[in-house]
Amino acid sequence: MLGGVNTVDPTKGTFATAALTQDTLTAANKGDKYVYSFEYTDNDGKHQKKDIEFELVSADGKTTFGDTAKSDIALRTADGTEYVVNIGDALKLDLDKVAEAVATELSKDKDFSANFKVQADTANKGQLNFTAVQAGANGASLDKMGKTIIAPNGTETKNAPVVTVGNNGVTTAVDSFKTLDLSKATVWDGNADTLEKSIFEINGQKFVFMDNKFATAANFTDNIKTLLSEAGVGNNYVAMAAAGTTPTDTDVAKMATTIGAATGLLVTAGKASTTNGVTSWEVSGTNTENVHIALKDNIAAPQKSEGGLTLQVGDTNEDFNKVTVYVDDMSSKGLGIEGLDVTDQGISAESIDRVKSAIEKVSVNRGRLGALQNRLEHTLNNLATTTENMTNAESRIRDTDMAQEMMAFTKNNVLVQAAQSMLAQANQQPQQVLQLLR
C-alpha cells in the first residue's frame, strides 16, 4: 500500500464465458455440425482464431437418432473422438459435458495451450474458464466466443456471441492489468508532516493528490512547491477539482494523464466490477465508480491492437521472417497533450513535462520505424545478393551442361566417322574379288 492506494501486482489474466446455450433436438438434427469459435490475442500480441468442430451423432450406433427412450447423443470430432453429451434419455444436451468436450479439444491444440489453460467450470453449469499462461498485461487475452450450427444441407445458424457479457461473449479479468484504486488515495492537506503518507509511487515516479485549495495560484505558494520538489514529486500532482477528501472521476482522469506523461505507461481510468465471481474492467461509470486506473506498457500496447502492415522478409512463414509496421496514436490525445493548460505557472510546468513526454514518444516511434527501415534495407541487400548468386549458379550449370553435350557430340561424331570408314573398307573387298575374276 502506497499513500493509501491499494496495488494489485500483475497476475495471470482469467476469462470466463457464461453458460453455453441449450438446444432442444429432434431427429432432423442428426449430422448437424457444432462449431465453437474463439478469438484471442496471443502472448505476442497477434490476433488468432481457433475453431472447435463437432458432428452431432447417435453414440450407440444402434437406435434411430431422435428416439428419446434409447438414443445416446454424442459430439464427434474429425478424428473420430466421441463425447456423449445428452441428459439421460432426453434429447437435450448436458451443458457441463459439452463444456468438458470443448475444453478437452482446446487443450489438445498446441498453440492455444501455449496461451491458455482451459477447463469447464464445475460451479457454473456449462461455463468455460480460461487462465492466461503468461502473467501481466502482455499475457494472452480472450476476446470473443461464438457458436455456429451448420445443418447437413449447409444452412448456418449463428450465435455470436453465445452469451452477452461485455458484448463479446466473455468477461475479462481486471487482474490482467496492474491496477490502482485511487479512491483510497490520501489527499494531501498541505502540511509537511502528512506529505509522505499521501504520496504513492509508480515505476519510480512519485505522485500525490492535493487539496482543492491548491488549485488557486494564490495558495500554491513557493513553500508548497519546495515541499513537493524535496519529496521527489515535482510536478506529478493533481489538485482536487472540488472540496473533499476522496478523488472523483475528474481527479482520477487528470491523474491518469499525469502518470502516463511521467512514466510512459498506457494509463486508463475506469472501474472494476465483479459478476459471477469474475472481476471485469470497464471504462465507463459515475464519479463514484471511475476511480480505478489500469496500467499497461505503452510500447507493447500497439501489438495488441488490430491493424498495422505485416511484411514478409524471409523465405518461410515463421514469425521471425515477418515484420509488422505500426505507429502509435500520434494525435494530441494519444500523445497526452490534449487540453494543455498554461494559465498557471504550476500547471504550465506540468504541461512542459507532458510535451517532453510527447516528444519522447514521437522519438520512440521514429526509432522503431528507423529500425524497421534498416531491417528492410538489409533484407533487400540480401535478396539482391541471393539473386546474383542464383544467376551465377544458373550460368555455371548451363556452361557445364553445354560442355558435357559437346563432349558427347564429339564422341558420337568420331564413332560415326569410324563406322563410315569401316563400311567403306568393307565395300572395297567384294569389288577387289570381282576385279580378279574378270
Summary of the structure (lengths in Angstrom):
residues: 438
radius of gyration: 36.8
end to end distance: 135.0
largest distance: 149.5
contacts: 1284
relative contact order: 0.09
helix: 37%
strand: 27%
